[in-house]
Amino acid sequence: MSITVRAPAKINLHLGVGAPRADGFHPLVTVYQALGLCDDVTVTPSATWTLAVTVPDWMDADAVPAAGDNIVDAAARLLAEHHGIASQAAVSITKSIPVAGGMAGGSADAAAALVALDRLWELGTHDDDLLRIAAELGSDVPFALLGGTALGTGRGERVERLPDPTTWWWVVVPSAQGLSTPAVYRRFDELSPDTPAEPTDARAVLLALSTGNPEILAGALHNDLESAALDLRPDLADLLELGESSGALRGLVSGSGPTCVFLTPDADAARGVAARLSEHHDVVLVTNGPVAGAHAVSYG
Ligand code: ATP
């Protein structure tokens, strides 16, 4: 028996960041969107725990932690502990989501592993328990389960589905070198010592989503971490400018970066922007959102 579960990358259409809380986490008000750039996690029965990772040729395989340190190990452990069973399976991750790219690829793998192992071990875990375990694994993991477009609050782990009937077309440009999320938050704290406790609200993006108009959404996109990411990676400013002068409605650093995403008017425009960016960047991807959260794509 083998089960493959697919889980999407996320971008933040709005990322409002408040001053750090007493527990060290930054309070967030964010609007997540799941993009059609996905990792697959395949699980098969095994008497021991094994983990294999496959990456596309443009990705550095060494950037993905091996068994023992991978977030998928932690996902398996928490799920098994919840049910009082041993965590044994042969797991294989096929990556497409940039590593340390601000697109929550590790979180996607954790969510996919929870869904896949729940089926493999025939646990029938209640959705609420799965979401709680997901939140323990990381702030972005609950959203990777949910998918679509959602409002995230708390440290991003409290998710609430949002209506978003439009298909939005994006061009995604990963970076060869990842950025550490904690380092970007540290830089944010240094650059913005007077940040209010309450993060900026997502009203403009919520309104834009309801119009279905990409030009209006482009004007509403907001990322409080962008200046910190650009401070650590000044080269990204040139990339954002190049995308916008190549026909994108707006370029944005994805979450903590360094991946940059470009909103375009439609599929044809996205392909045009991607063609022009490809003259300067090795890896340029065209995708759309919103797409489904972690779901089985093969079972048998
Ligand atoms: P964050 O979720 O912290 O915003 P990110 O989206 O920028 O992170 P990820 O691809 O999730 O980036 O990777 C963050 C770190 O998580 C990596 O540097 C890596 O060391 C670790 N990691 C653990 N498991 C995985 C995995 N399955 N895939 C990718 N990275 C993983």
Residues whose N, C-alpha, C, O or C-beta is under 5 A from the ligand:
A	BS01	ATP	A63 V64 P65 D69 N70 I71 P98 V99 A100 G101 G102 M103 A104 G105 G106 S107 D109 L179 T181 G257
